């Protein structure tokens, strides 16, 4: 008797909690289909109407859920579809009633677990820009939502179907497609290779109606290499987005949170075409999209915009500027008087550390290692010499010659991958290898916003191919490789990044402290829980 | 009078050769390849043997040793010159011993048995005069010259034994021996070559154009990408400037990094070096001259405040090397000391 009431009470509160497994499974399948359809439609940008329909089972859940408040204005069409699942399950509620006493207890626990699981998956599904949502947040029950992690398009250039899909998407967004240049080495036929002489902006009309001018300028700066280095690129991106937000006005009958995200998508595709996004930029974009979609809908436009602008400023301040200060503080402990420090290329963070250490009157000298074709070390050299630090300059081929003098190696990173590998400018792994042979400690400095969930074991599967013409050099008036395009069996390879295995790295200095390379997934998990 | 003419002619040639050596320099790489250098040296030594005035083997050895000292002083980085001088000295000793009638084997080898039984070491003064010594020595030098001519071909002939199809081979900078080696293999096999360009002079570019002209799939990479690409490489085949007595190498800048990367990925490191590069010397590094440095890094205006290092050679220890391919066949680095004892007499190690 008692359990019959209990069962009925439960059913009244949560009408669409199917009691029997078969019905539960059916509902789950229905939900999955809707979820997948919703993902597809979000890509097609058909508008919010269909997604509303999907939210309806969620809105019937208990009010504390933050999602429900957002969907309140659009709840009107919802009840129309809501009754559909409810009556389906209602007639079946009476069946478990005559079951034995322990079954309702079990079903109650089962109900709770399933309810929690569904809440989590729905919350995960609601996070904007999360095509890999299934991986990012915990999915406790694996039968729910088998989301396939989508491979980014820029590493699938050899697949014609993917290329066609990308072309269609860009056409819809009215962004020109950048064509590959030059003979690609067969090992890298899955990556893009662009020429610097053919920037994407040549194909755009002026003024461009689809893309904001500050984004056009930013894209050009990226593709020409004027803005380079992951911190610089992220900061430039965030400033450009701030300008976009300032100039944005919500069209009528649209919500700022929804529409602004949709406006940003073609900009991101455009920037991706100019130069593949870095891990730091990816994380910054995720942050912005989350902030935008968390704007409550009753917020007025001006208020929302100022809120977003302060959010972006705070992100830059916290994740980049303050992080650099914290990292310098930790790193300076590791620099002692009489040190000979080796640095590679130009890393804004490492330069910052060295300048601050010099100001704190540590006595050391620096060896700057540089490599063709970018020769970024010259910039680092210039800045260090300006401060008055005594420097030595070598090319990377002289590494074995110079390493016996070195006491420490400081390296910057482009991203830290979840399996502990360090992704950085090409040549970093070579330096770490030779330093390890000479038993010189290798310290990598990296802010936590560059940590990335990807895993990678070699430098081939995901990399960036720069303009191959950069490898040409003219000595004594003669350019050996001038007509390399004419020779069919000759290819030039200009890699931008490489991955360093964690056993070459002794320490990673982050704003959270000094951690070993293998602790990166721990930091990622802590960050996710915070969010 | 004809004697005086010959002598002045000889001294002129020697002076011209020395001037050439001094000018060559190791900045942009030698003006001529080391094979040519070895040949030139041997021609000159043959001429000295033929035209200089000497009565006994000891005199000739003294003359050649003096000239050899001057030549190595003119260009210390060019070791083939010294090697050829030592070879010729060894030839003279052998011919002298043969003329004297004693068998070569017992004279040359220093074994424990000999040390025990011989008692006092007999002093060889090489003072005896033999009529046919000159002719014999010149004939032996001619044999040496034919050997030198055929070194590259001998090495290239072994190519098919070491390269299979669809291999990815890495090489560094420019080596005529390796180029011939790979071209020979390319006649029958299809494989892919990755060339590291070797900044600052980028000799690798020349190598790549040369290889691609024969239809070999070539890729040029920057020095920085060597470790990144190494995981896909099946073999590393490089040339060297000198092979040292312990089996180590004195090779172009950057070779040590390549060797370490190859060891990390367990990729075999194969050196193609003819025997005339084998040198009993100790590793000495040398750097570029200042004008070469300025030509490499022209844009550095702050050059005066900055130390710039531009070493030319790298030392590669023998543990990192898998195989030496020379004109006499393939050898392990641990066997090099033995080959050296066959080529040079221990007293000639220091000229």
Interface residues (C-beta under 8 A of the other chain):
Chain A: X185 X186 X187 X371 X372 X373 X378 X381 X382 X385 X391 X392 X393 X394 X395 X396 X397 X398 X399 X400 X401 X402 X425 X426 X427 X429 X430 X433 X434 X437 X458 X459 X460 X471 X473 X475 X480 X481 X484 X487 X489 X490 X491 X492 X493 X494 X495 X498 X499
Chain B: X192 X194 X197 X198 X199 X200 X201 X202 X205 X206 X208 X209 X212 X213 X215 X216 X217 X218 X219 X220 X221 X222 X223 X224 X225 X226 X227 X228 X229 X231 X232 X253 X254 X256 X257 X260 X261 X264 X285 X297 X299 X300 X302 X305 X306 X307 X308 X309 X310 X311 X314 X315
